[in-house]
Amino acid sequence: MQSFDALLGRIITQIINPVILLLASIAFVIFLWGAFSLIKDGGNPNKRTEATRAVLWGIVGLVIIFGVYGILNIATSTFGLSPVTPLTYP
C-alpha cells in the first residue's frame, strides 16, 4: 500500500500540480486580457460584450481550477494520503 501512496503522491506532484498551475495561468491571462479589452474598447458595444465574456470565463476558469485543487485536497485527506501541496523547487 505504501508503494501505491508513493506513486499517487508522485503523480499528483509531477503531473497534476503543473497542469493545475498551467490552467490557472491561462485562466488568469484570459481574465486580464478581457479586463484590458473592456477598458480599451469600452465605447464599442460589440467589443465590450466580447471582453465581458472573456472576463466572465476567466473568473469561471479560476473558480473551477481552485475548486479542483480543493477537491483533490479533500479526497487525499479522506483516503489518508498526504495533502496536495503547491510545487516547490529546490
PyMOL commands that set and color helices and strands:
alter all, ss='L'
color gray80, all
select helices_A, chain A and resi 2-40+45-78
alter helices_A, ss='H'
color red, helices_A
deselect
rebuild
show_as cartoon
